[in-house]
């Protein structure tokens, strides 16, 4: 067949297949155009999940009449100079509007600040109309109707209205986090409106998106390395999610998706989160535009760093430093969940008289003050058990000690020094079920899982011992020769000194082989070939040797699990208080090696609410 030039409409439709994947892609492009125009208010309305209608209006600079025709022409933009490496705007390719117009019915209406009237232009499936006057406010309004009507094959692959609406919602939230000073409004036919008011601080906007409980469970990041600045917020380990949908990353204000960033976040939380849990994070990178390529894909969501190892190290280092400096903090939601477990109605049993806490009206006529409450003071008087004729002396003794509290721990109920109560984990009061330490602070009740807590303490001590000096190695009777591609041999050889500190000693053995002479003693018998291939792959991806370190840490974790205080062991008051003090001094002790919480805090105010005192 003869080679021929494609028509402009077909070219635009091909480009639309890359830029406009779904209605959410249209919203992204139009909102980014509004932000590049200096908008302080962006309003989005959709119908039919964006397939029937998408309307985006802003109060930005607007488009002059003589530039409307250029705005819908391919590769026409006001955002890019002659230097492709100096990209300082969200858009720069000049493809979005012509691509959208080629697969929909597009209307652009705009008015600049110095113009007395507005103008509009229509594009119907790639056919462009003339520019004409139109009533318009300052700024730009873009309407996209019947998306993909010109490409029915693409329309067949769209998901349901709810799924497309959800995708649009996520796109708006993701962009809004980077621009807290801009107000975003998203509305649809179901009257569900997303309204993100302009706020002065980044954390306030993040709270609007992630939820108001996030700031209470967040750690702030502020780190810089070789011209790359990282700021943002990450969650404490005990505040996690089942998926990574609440991990957002931004490069010079641009929302991006990058496997390197996601992998670095997971690596930073490697031994503090369970494998099926994910941290919540909003990371903001500021760097020279020449050091990052945002032109990898027309959608501009994927990026490539000039120094990926540097960026990965910066993320892991900043997060781990924040975790180490955070002290011991429980997730704010854990206490609420604990309080919920004690709500009236959780116990469904009935006593001999036939009534119980769940009986209808059981709490409707309770007196506002109990016999043990002094209305004139904010403390409780001891109950006079003798005034309750139903209790014999033996029953009273059983009531006070309780079968689940060990004899050794009863001494912990004695008055504690004030400095212990002022500590984050307070003073130990009892040990229940031979596994849980109950402690009291000035304003809360603490329940500690003794095995999980001690497991973390032993693990951190083992890691410190391992990584503060070279790890012992075992010499192989005969060096093991591993054949590898030349590139992998070069990568491993370049990291040989680091690997030696972890007990893995290797050297080149010709152009395409590595000779392994020693392996870490902790690993025991190891598949050296598989280990070297994994290390070579990781160095190729991230320029690190964390695979070996992770294996050693997993062994240390197993050793800590077997070497820590077991469930069922009775502990003396001094032992319990010593454990609490060690937890307060150990970074990351809020979770065990497997990501489970080591303690739960229940505020006194929540306890008083349970008993109707607040």
ABEGO torsion letter per residue (X at the ends): XBBBBBBAAAAAAAAAAAABABAAAAAAAAAAAAAAAGBABBBBBBBGGGAABBBBBBABAEBBAAAAAAAABBGBBAABBABAABBABABAAGAAAAAAAAABBBBBBBBBAABABBBBBBBBGGBBBBBBBBBBBBEBBBBBBGBGAABAAAAAABBBAAAAAAAAAAAAAAAAAABAABBBBBBBAAGBBBBBBBBABAAAAAAAAAEAAAAAABBBBBBBBGGBBBBEBBBBAABBBABAAABBBBBGGBBBBBAAAAAAAAAAAAAABBAABBBBBBBBBBBBAAABBAAABAAGABBBBABAAAAAAAAAAAAAAAAAAAEBBBBAAAAAAAAAAABBGABABBBAAGBBAABBGAAAABBABBAABBAABABBBBBBAAABAABBAAAAAAAAAEAABBAAAAAAABBBBAAAAABAAEBBABBBGGABBBBBBAABBBBBBAAAAAAAAAAAAAAAAAAABBBBBBBBABBBBBBBBAAAAAAAAAAAAAAAAAGBBBBBBEAABBBBABBBAAAEBBBAAAAAAAAAAAAAAAGBAAAAAAAAAAAAAAAAAAABBBBGBBBBAAAAAAAAAAAAABBGAABBAAGBBABBBBBAAAAAAAAGAX
